[in-house]
């Protein structure tokens, strides 16, 4: 047994040597400060969001690797819209731009079922619809129709 894997949930950019990290890492003999610094560097862009982090520790070599997961799409949308929670009613509680939809889609690419940026954007828009967020002050269903009409095709390249 030369390897230990830890799956933790950390607020972006705010890992500390305290729980849950410290007590898990201390017995493994690796430099906890280095682990905390690396996690904070890689998650700082997700400040205010809970991020899944997988730490793989090589107990023999006293080394580690970190894999940062993506926060839930709804959390990214709510942060972009500046709201704390969505709604499950027909009420609209926030608005974001299509360019923000594209940025969110790019950030969740690794966990998405979509094969293209366009498909991933449609997933993000679906989440917007379900939590009461408009896109460029339009209902998500209207934006979906515009995507089918290739209105945003220039945004999906690259």
N, C-alpha and C positions, 0 to 999 in steps of 0.2 A: 504494500500500500504506500505508494510514493506520491499520491496526489489527493488533495481535498478540494471539493467544489462547494462554494458558498453562493447561494442565491439570496440576495437581499433587495429591499426597496429603500431607496435613499432619496431625499429631496435634492434636486439638482444643485450642485455646487456647495452642498452643506454637509458632506460626510465628515464625521469626527472620529477620534480614537475611542470614543465612548461606545455604548451599545448602539446598534447591534454589532458593529465591526470589531471593536477592541476585544471583547470577551471571546469572539470566535477566532480571531487571528493570533492573539497572544500565545496560546499554547503551540502554535505552529512554528514559532521562531523566526518570523520574517519581520522586516521593518514596517511597522504599522503606519508610521508617518508617511512613508513612500507610497503605500497603498492609498491612504486618504488623499494625498496630494494628487495622485494620478486620477482617482475617481473625480475629484473636484474639478480638475482641468477638463476632463472629458464630459462632464455634465453641467458645466457652468451656463451653457446656453439654454438649459432647461430649468433655470432658477424658478422656484415656486411650484414645480411639478414633481411628483413622485416618479422616480425612474427605476426600472428593474436593472440590477447589476449582477453579473455573474463573475465571481472571482475564482480563478483556478490557481491553487497553490501547489507548487512542486516542493514537497516537504524535504526531500533529500537535497536538492540544489538551493533551497531557500529562495526561490524566485516565484513570481506570480504573473498572471495575465488577467486582464480585465476585459469583459465584453459588456458594453452598455446597450441595454434594450431601448426600445422606443416607448414613450409614454402613450397612453390611450389617445386615439385620434380626437375624441371628444374633449380631452383636457387641452390639447393643442389649440383646438378651435375656440374653446372658452377663453383661454389666455389671449389669443389674438383678438377676440371680440371685447376683451376687458370685462368679462362677466364671471361670476363665481359659480353659477349653475344654470343649466339650460331648463327647458320646460318640455313637458310632454303634452301640452295643449297646442291649439292652433296659434296661440299668441307668439309674437316675435319678440325676442329678448336681446338681440344683438345683430350686428352686421359686420361682415368682413369683405374684402375685395377678392376678385378672382386671382390676382397675383399672390395673395396670401394663401388661397386654396392650393395653388401650384407649389408654393414653398412647403406647405404642410405635406402635400403629396410626395414631394422629393424626400422629406425627412422620414417618412414612414415606408419608403419603398421596400426596405428589407423585410418588413412584416406583412406587406400587403399581398392580397391574392391577385391584384391586377398585374398584367404583363406590360402595359404601356403607361406612360405618364397620364395620358387621357383617361384610361380606365381607373387609375388610382385617384385622379381628381374627381371622377364620378363617385367613387367610394366616399371621399371626403364630403362631397356635396350631399350625399345621402345621409351622412351623420349630421350635417348642418340642418337638413330638413327635420330630422328626428329630434333635435334639441332646440329648435326655434331660432335658427340663425339665418339671416338673409345674406345674399351675395350681391354686392354692388347695389344694395337696396331692392333686390328682386328676389322673389320666392325661388327656392332651389329647383322646383319643378320647371320654372321658366328658364332657368340657367341650363338645366338638363336639355331642354328643347333647343336652346341656342347652340349647345355643344353638338347636338346631332346635325344642326344646320351648318356646322364648321365655323361658327363665329369666332371661336377661340383657338383655331388650329395653330396660329403662330406661337401661342403660349406653350404648346405641347411638344415643340421640337427641342431637341437638346437634352 
